[in-house]
Amino acid sequence: MTEQTPQSQLSSTAANGKPLLEVSNLKMYFPILKGIFGKVSGYVKAVDEVSFFIQPGETLGLVGESGCGKTTVGRCLVRAYKPTAGSILYRLADGTEVDLAKVSNEELQAYRKDIRMIFQDPYSSLNPRMNVFEIISEVLRVNNLCSPKEMEYLVADIMQKCGLRPEYMRRYPHAFSGGERQRLGIARALVTSPRLVVCDEAVSALDVSVRAQILNLMEDLRRDMHLTYLFISHDLSVIRHICDRVAVMYVGKLVESADANVLYTNPLHPYTESLMSAVPIPNPNLRGRKDRIRLEGEVADPSNPPSGCYFHPRCRYAKDVCSVETPALRDMGDSHFVACHFAGELQLTGVRLA
């Protein structure tokens, strides 16, 4: 067990696996304005020194309570927000790297087709005044990626891959169900044949039966189109189904990341343990064998977080050092990173998968 800075952890991992995306010390602070002159009185630390990597072809799950900053991370990656600090190294197909956090909006245009986003709400994310062809082809037209003749072919092809009938491309969003609208959102994101797709709660607004269909579709598309996903969700059952690795956030900070099966069965951070206690168990014979961990107190305020470990006011294992010293993100072996002073010493309970 060794203690490293996030940058050195990422560098050692990158040397072995050449990640597609490498995020280091990412910060996104939103100013708090007061008074008629809009004086800055403080900052909301939505994302605070977050570091992780995504390997080509894998799905990384990003989980945490509402307001923990996971959606903000996704929007920083697609540069809907310009990060306050940190780096987002994106590796191109030829092996060269570009820091998406530093490039200008004009330079960023060249990478828009490679990194795309699927939004949460299939109703509000589609323009009701545009028909399906206009919605899906807009990115092709704006970026001059193909001719008008090729555009129709590409839209028809991606609609078919997403389980939609191409002859419906002249219809408007109101003519489709919620599941079909989310398929339209997926088609819009994938029409440029991207390399990385940020999925922001992509199935949370759907019924359970439709959710399963969309998840299976996304898995098929990942395999057939050689995609890489960052899958943002608060639903741990969905994350376990689709993700290869999982990263856990709490109040803007990354507290743990590991292989999905390892994280679910052997969590090393007390916050992860509390999340795992809420995962539904499919086997009815095992449902009564665990206790639900109910956290005391409220989630910390990102504009005025507590000292030391942000989780310590709610942690049942907290000691004096937790309220004074911020724990470093440590590599516990096999790319299992944890930000806890007592990681490896605590006997934490995970999810029984069988």
Secondary structure, DSSP 8 states (H G I E B T S, - for coil): -EE--HHHHHHHHHHHH--SEEEEEEEEEEEEEETTTTEEEEEEEEEEEEEEEE-TT-EEEEE-STTSSHHHHHHHHTTSS--SEEEEEEE-TTS-EEETTTS-HHHHGGGTTTEEEE-S-TTTTS-TTS-HHHHHHHHHHHTT-S-HHHHHHHHHHHHHHTT--GGGTTS-GGGS-HHHHHHHHHHHHHTT--SEEEEESTTTTS-HHHHHHHHHHHHHHHHHHT-EEEEE-S-HHHHHHH-SEEEEEETTEEEEEEEHHHHHHS--SHHHHHHHTTS--S-TTTGGGS------S----TTS--SS-TTGGG-TT--GGGGTS----EE-STT-EE--TTTTTS--------
